[in-house]
Amino acid sequence: MKTFIMLGWRNLWRQKRRSLVVIFSITLGVLMMMFALGLMNGIITQMLDNSISTKLGHLVVHKKGFFENMKLETNFYPDQRILRAMKSDPDIVASAPRVKAFAMIRTGESSRGLIVLGVYPELEKKVSKMNEYTLADEGGSFLDDPDANEIMISKSLAEKLDVLVGDKIVLILQDSKSEMAGVGLTVRGLFQTPVADYDNSVAYMGIKRLQNITGLGNNISEIMVVATGKEAVDSIKPRLTAAIGDASLEVMTWKDMAPNLVSAVRMIDSMLYIYYAIFFITVVFSIANTLIMSIMERFHEIGVMKSIGTRPSQIFFIIMFEAVNLGLVGLTAGIVCGVILLQVLQFTGLDFSLFMDAMRQWGAGSIIYPFLYPKDYIITILVVELTTCIAAIYPAVKAARIKPLDALHYV
Amino acid sequence: MEIITIKSLIKNYDGEGLEVHALRGIDLSVRRGEFTAIAGPSGSGKTTLLNLIGGLDIPTDGTLTVAGNNLAGMSAKELSDMRLNSIGFIFQAYNLIPVLTALENVEYILLLQGVGKSERRDRSRRILKEVGLAKEIDRRPKELSGGQQQRVAVARAIVSEPELVLADEPTANLDQKTGAGLLDLMHDLNHKKNITFLFSTHDRMVMEYAERLISLTDGMIASDKKKKSLKESAEKKLKKQR
């Protein structure tokens, strides 16, 4: 077997230029495949992480029915049992209570409907990135007092409402008794998240102040929970539900709350098969073509090998090893180049500022950091080696079927 | 004891609508250890006969037994195994595997036979030393002269100690001196190892070296003579002079 592998290896370098062209095309294909996979992983991960770190959280605990109607009266009191259940779960990193209410912001110029979120500023920093998304260069800062008469809105909303940091706005909402309440608030700061539609639809203020305005007392709308990872939520959900032990409350994961996002991720994932198919088609034909040419050139030689006792199956394996070697060289070169490229992009990121609006619509952010999972390397290796083997089958069968006498007469 | 037995062997080819009668009823026996040349003009059928004996072609009619194997009805794999284990081939154009060194070319046959690595190496080195190529074992065919390549081909043909070596015009591409050296070598191997050699040739020198000369004309045996080989005659003369 070793000699057949060696024969395949040496035959590979008989036509150096031709082999190098095929190796280069495999290398380029692998590099492009790794780049595409890395970019998709980056976009998907950033899409999910940004949504989770702003609007979703890994998990949310709320009163049953709140997710569907988001009514202020669908609230609950966060008693010690609930907080203990969260603290005792090893996969829960942080949690923060929130009040959520539909509201309208009015200025002298215009008005906008949105959702106002009441948060504990210090706890919110642990469950979301709103603190990081606050734009310091606009002159404001993130909330620091849950009882302050202040509000944070997005930069895009501020532009639409024509307000600046320090300006007054009026917040109008229905309280828990379904009566209209209005309050004047100061714009404390502006934020910009990577998720465009989120920016246009939310405002943040201190939870105590919002509880006062709405008359909720110490009740809240939900508890946002951050777990050790995105995939940990599936095991946390039943555990937390049991630990809370209150049938009127429900635990929802980010997957439950954003089924469209999950579908989009699946769709993007399935698009990768198109990349594999493009790679497969390109490589199959170039390898098959190279091997057929190589076999035709060695027609006489293969005939001699068969004359002196080489079995057809052994000829088949020699050609297959030639293809495997071709694939391995291209694959190794491609993976080395791909790893270097991805390592560099991990530091620099890939700037999509030109398409910023589109990227923000996706919620991915304008700078993407491509990366690969270990499974992606395995898939790449399998796709390349499988492709080269499939490409080599026809030429190898053709070589194995060469009649020694015909080949001996062939010059 | 016969190593080749041929009875009423016929080989016809379809050549562009015309049937070509390459062999027209050959009857022939070759005994183990013979050093035989098949001579004849081009188109007389000598290469066809060698191809049939080597299992590279299928006869139209007749029976052909080589090294105890009746070739009729043998599968491609069986023929391949028979060639590997019982026959050594020497070709006019040397036909070494260009990507392998001299040693690896010789070793290749033993590898196909499943001989272990160290034994393979030892036997191949020994046989290359016997054919005078001890210093050239690591050279590839393109780094060897025509005579050296044909010596490697001889080493490859006999390394597995086959019962029969078929040599198709082995000296045709060599100058007279190199050709004579090669024939000396094969004659010695024939005597030392009792390997049967069967040549197809129209080289006078090969005919003179042969101990049996079969002449083919138009696909039939025209003559079949046993004689003293040139080498033996020369050696006897030398002894008498002493």
Interface residues (C-beta under 8 A of the other chain):
Chain A: T3 L7 R10 N11 R14 H300 E301 V304 M305 K306 S307 I308 G309 T310 R311 P312 Q314 P404 L405 L408
Chain B: N51 G54 L56 D57 A76 K77 S80 D81 R83 L84 N85 F89 F91 N95 I97 P98 V99 L100 E104 E107 Y108 I109 L111 L112 Q113 R156
